[in-house]
Amino acid sequence: MTRLAAGALAICLALVAGLIVLIAARGLGYFWQSPIELFELADGTRVLGEVWNWEPRPGGAGRRVRLAVGNRDLTGADFRWIDESEILRRSRPEDAGVFERLEWGKFYGFPAQLLRGDRIAASGAEVWKEIRPLLAEKAEVRARIARLHGGEIDDVNRELERIRIELRQLRRRGLADSERTPILEAEREEYQRRYEAHLVQLRELEDELLAETLVLRAADGSLVRLPAGHAVRAVRANRLRLPQRLGLYASRLAEFLLDDPRESNTEGGIFPAIFGTVMMVFLTSLAVAPFGVLAAIYLREYARDGAFVRLVRISVNSLAGVPSIVFGVFGLGFFVYLVGGSIDQLFYPDRLPAPTFGTGGILWASLTLALLTVPVVIVSTEEGLTSVPRGVREGSFALGATKFETLRRVIVPAALPGVLTGIILAMARAAGEVAPLMIVGMVKLAPSLPIDAHFPFVHLERKFMHLGFHIYDVGFQSPNVEAVQPLVFATALLLILVVLSTNLAAILLRNRLRRKYASSGV
Amino acid sequence: MSKIGLRTALLLGAVLAVAPAAAQKVDLDPGIQPYAAVSGISGNLSSVGSDTLNNLMTLWSEGFRKLYPSVRVQVEGKGSSTAPPALIEGTAQFGPMSRAMKNREADEFEARFGYPPVPMRVAVDALAVYVHKDNPLERLTLAEVDAIFSKNRRCGLAAGIDSWDQLGVGGALDGEPIRLYGRNSASGTYGYFKNVALCKGDFRDTTKEQPGSASVVQGVTEDLSGIGYSGIGYRTSGVRTLVLAAEEGGAYASTEPGDVYSGAYPLARFLYVYVNKPPNEKLEPLSEEFLRFVFSQAGQEIVLKDGYLPLPAAIADQELAKLD
């Protein structure tokens, strides 16, 4: 028996470890820069790219290789299969580089010229010397553009939106001729003027991005012009030494973790998805904890055991078995359409028909998940309450404490580890759940985070991005599915890490509490 | 050929004169106008609908936001069938769809608003039939496609095609059963393929329904004896597209732009964005500018980037006229 149990445990552990190793191995390789190889083929064509994988040719003889060749704007495909038998020569040219672009993905090729305006500033391998400082300078310009977007321009637009709504409000009430209207109009003009000024500033910065042009030569000789400001990185892959390679790895990893996504989520980073996931889990536990704990206390301590309580218990337990998508549909019908729709009618009639709360959002998603996870919290809180020894309870009564005092001072603290276990389980369930969220507020691309620097700072009505959905979206819907596959694994790894670390944090908290109350003598 | 497919072919055929020449690399129709940014555009946009158009909508919003930094666009794509309810409920301004709206859907919309929704054709797609890269099969007629995918074979072949040797494919595939990959029923691609390639017949129960267009391609990539259908924008190096003929003895046409624009490729279709526009009234400026951007050089350039085919200028002009 012991062996059987130990064997079962070993298999479980091996499965989990195997899964994580597989995901990590597939995902983490994505940020590593392999050498760039030039293949000269029997038919005279030259192909430049990174070796992705080798596989045996079907029907026996030889192997073939999949090359990541990039240059989607020239060839329409990011990858190419080549038979080993067609390869005449393989080499690793020193000057070859991979250029990560803001649009159209990677470019593999050689720098031909660097143009400042129309003047040739450098040509051939000389260009490499100029590239690094140039791109750093351009990255700074891009950061300034982003600050302008998110800062001043955003502020002005908020004001414009406020004025627009206020004007509409006046018109709706039939007060369009009131003295407020010209004031608002004047205000609007002022903001409009400021917006135009910022726009001019923005255009200047954008022109700065275009001031220098990299002329790049693909392996087949065709030339591509890349504005220096649209190049994210230029890597001379065959000249990298190990420290540089590691630095590049770290910089790509940092981009992945901290940046916004680009090119329809297939490039850039996934920060909004990380943020959305964590915030949603947090909101869910905030909603589910008091709700579930109070319900459990009532069921265990106050309700008289009878047919009704038993019915409630059975219902709670069956609730735990209801498929999550059903909760999603309920959330859509009840929270989004009914509650959200009514809130819009009552508080935001001026924004209609554009819905504010009457559409999916992080609040509704969190509440839906709270409903989904509430049985877990109720059941484990009840367990915790039951496990408090009868003697402790009676001792408290004997000292003259009322029922409420006993609950508050003795029983709930003693049951706290059980309560927290329930909340931890609920959080783990919430973090991993994707299906119901797809209909109550999770989106492929959310334009802004649910928390920002503008009043009221937390915007619960906003839609959000989620790591789970990001995996689904990039893996199943991305047009360039070959290229983004490693990204899917990297995102999956990250989701696992997020779940692990939220759980770990909750477990540490529980252990601290347990120690605290253990020493208080209960 | 069904009504919808025929109509598409006719419409596409009609613009042959101005369509770009067939070439490996597609260029924009020079008649497409550049986009001129206007002032005072801000606000929120929301798009709910097709997942085929999901990436395209996202790329357009990214491009649009470069011009109007203050605009926020939300993109949700879980299938074309999710677009009409979102338009009716008012939760979205744009309803991207990879098929035309069904009468029932349009009626529901009209019952609510008193006028029909306005379809905007935003890009051209060739629905490709994919096989594994090592599969030697070159060509199929639509009737054969039907006999492969459908259980009731409405397009006319007497017997179903279940294994590769029935198509004359030997080698490693000799005697292997054909494994089918398709889309889930919320998808417009599913609906279009059913209508046009299957003559409105039913898919076989053995079809593996995939949650996304890319996963169809992924499935075929991993399965030597697989066959599946998906938009041309999802092509990868692991699969090959088949050359198709509308009827037995008819001309075969490929997914190359020339064949698609001329209407020779039987599974060419438009991709749509539906909007709620009352007749004789303009859209609100934000939505209108977004659509103008879509039909501009920059917008159609993005169509190319996503792997689809840009509109000919004549069609873009027709669509722009709908905005007035």
Interface residues (C-beta under 8 A of the other chain):
Chain A: P58 G59 R66 R72 D73 L74 G76 A77 D78 F79 R80 W81 E103 W104 L148 H149 I153 D154 V156 N157 L160 E161 Q192 Y195 E196 L199 L202 R262 E263 S264 N265 Y337 L352 P353 A354 P355 G358 T359 M438 I439 V443 K444 L445 A446 P447 S448 K463 Y472 D473 G475 F476 Q477 S478 P479 N480 V481 E482
Chain B: Q24 K25 S39 G40 S42 G43 N44 S46 D51 N54 N55 L56 T58 L59 S61 E62 R65 P69 S70 R72 V73 Q74 V75 E76 G77 K78 E89 G90 T91 Q93 K133 D134 G171 A172 Q210 P211 G212 S213 A214 S215 V217 Q218 T221 L224 G233 Y234 R235 T236 S237 G238 K305 D306 G307
